[in-house]
Amino acid sequence: MPRAPRPLPPILGDTFSIAEAIEKGVSIGRLRASDLELPFRGMRMTALFHSGPGEQTSGSQTFRPPTRSELARAATVRMAKAYAKIMGPYEFFAGRTAAVLQRWPVDPGDGLAVAVASPRRPPRRKGIRGIKVTPKLAHTHTVGGLRMTTPVTTWAMLGRELSVRQLVALGDAIVRIPRDERGILRPEEQAATPDQLERAITAGRRVGIGKLRAALLMVRVGSASPLETDFRLDAEAGGLPEFELDVEIYDDRGTRLGITEFVHRETRTVIEIEGDHHRTDRQQWNRDIEKYTAYAANSWEVIRLTSSHVRGPHPRAVPIVREALLRRGWQPS
């Protein structure tokens, strides 16, 4: 049975340069061991191992193995942290990579997107997609020690790669006003406003300007997930009325009954888009039951939709909601 590699000094962390390791007394032979990956020349990264398939239950939550998309996003973050150690002083993460690093709903794609402002030359390395940008069109900030384009610049730069629908989902995520654990809106945590997105696409010549303009018309404050954006766009295309988004529901005494994703006040209908956490988190499940009971007691009808209703092979979300609205007295214009 082969001997396990000697533990590395904890101070090195998951990602480190060869020079850093040697300085800490790590031998060249140890740096060639199979438990280390070689993300870039002169760098080492501890190998990432995953547990076997299947859900595991602990306490009030059911833990599932990460999806392929989640693994790809995690790998992008690890690679970005590795590259940051050798990144040039004028380089910054951009495009899909910047979106992933800021936890926006974008597929990471192949390789890291690393940009420089013109006239500098973009990097050329294996696993790196070098980009040259016009200085006035690329604003940057630092998140978690990594230099990258701001949310607004990231959205505008992705006009060259994403579809209109994808740009709407990304725009919705950026302009969303987060809520804290008590459900209180935190406008100070909003990444950007729709007006700021508009200024980004009018600041100069952009690739994909047509898609950006079309997407901006459909971006709304209040969508909390790409699944909600998908339903909203499908509902609009299907002739359903415009819904209020991210609404607090109160009873006649002013007691808050809950917060819901889509509301049609005329028919007292609420629509809940339920992600997987509604099923796997027992506390969330119990809160949902209590909320829906309170809604029903106050004459609200609750329509519950899952991803299979919205994105399944035969999407039924729009017909389900249309039938409920008609039953509650809605009359299409």
HELIX and SHEET records of a PDB file:
HELIX    1   1 PRO A   10  LEU A   12  5                                   3    
HELIX    2   2 ILE A   18  GLU A   23  1                                   6    
HELIX    3   3 ILE A   28  LEU A   31  1                                   4    
HELIX    4   4 ARG A   68  ALA A   84  1                                  17    
HELIX    5   5 GLY A   95  LEU A  101  1                                   7    
HELIX    6   6 PRO A  135  LEU A  137  5                                   3    
HELIX    7   7 PRO A  151  MET A  157  1                                   7    
HELIX    8   8 LEU A  158  ARG A  160  5                                   3    
HELIX    9   9 VAL A  164  VAL A  175  1                                  12    
HELIX   10  10 PRO A  187  GLU A  189  5                                   3    
HELIX   11  11 PRO A  194  THR A  202  1                                   9    
HELIX   12  12 ILE A  209  LEU A  216  1                                   8    
HELIX   13  13 PRO A  226  ALA A  237  1                                  12    
HELIX   14  14 ARG A  265  THR A  267  5                                   3    
HELIX   15  15 HIS A  277  THR A  280  1                                   4    
HELIX   16  16 ARG A  282  ALA A  297  1                                  16    
HELIX   17  17 SER A  307  ARG A  311  1                                   5    
HELIX   18  18 ALA A  317  ARG A  327  1                                  11    
SHEET    1   A 3 THR A  15  SER A  17  0                                        
SHEET    2   A 3 MET A  43  THR A  46 -1                                        
SHEET    3   A 3 LEU A  36  GLU A  37 -1                                        
SHEET    1   B 2 GLN A  56  SER A  58  0                                        
SHEET    2   B 2 GLN A  61  PHE A  63 -1                                        
SHEET    1   C 3 PHE A  92  PHE A  93  0                                        
SHEET    2   C 3 LEU A 112  ALA A 117 -1                                        
SHEET    3   C 3 ILE A 128  VAL A 133  1                                        
SHEET    1   D 2 THR A 140  VAL A 143  0                                        
SHEET    2   D 2 LEU A 146  THR A 149 -1                                        
SHEET    1   E 4 GLU A 244  TYR A 250  0                                        
SHEET    2   E 4 ARG A 256  HIS A 264 -1                                        
SHEET    3   E 4 THR A 269  GLU A 274 -1                                        
SHEET    4   E 4 GLU A 301  THR A 306  1                                        
END                                                                             
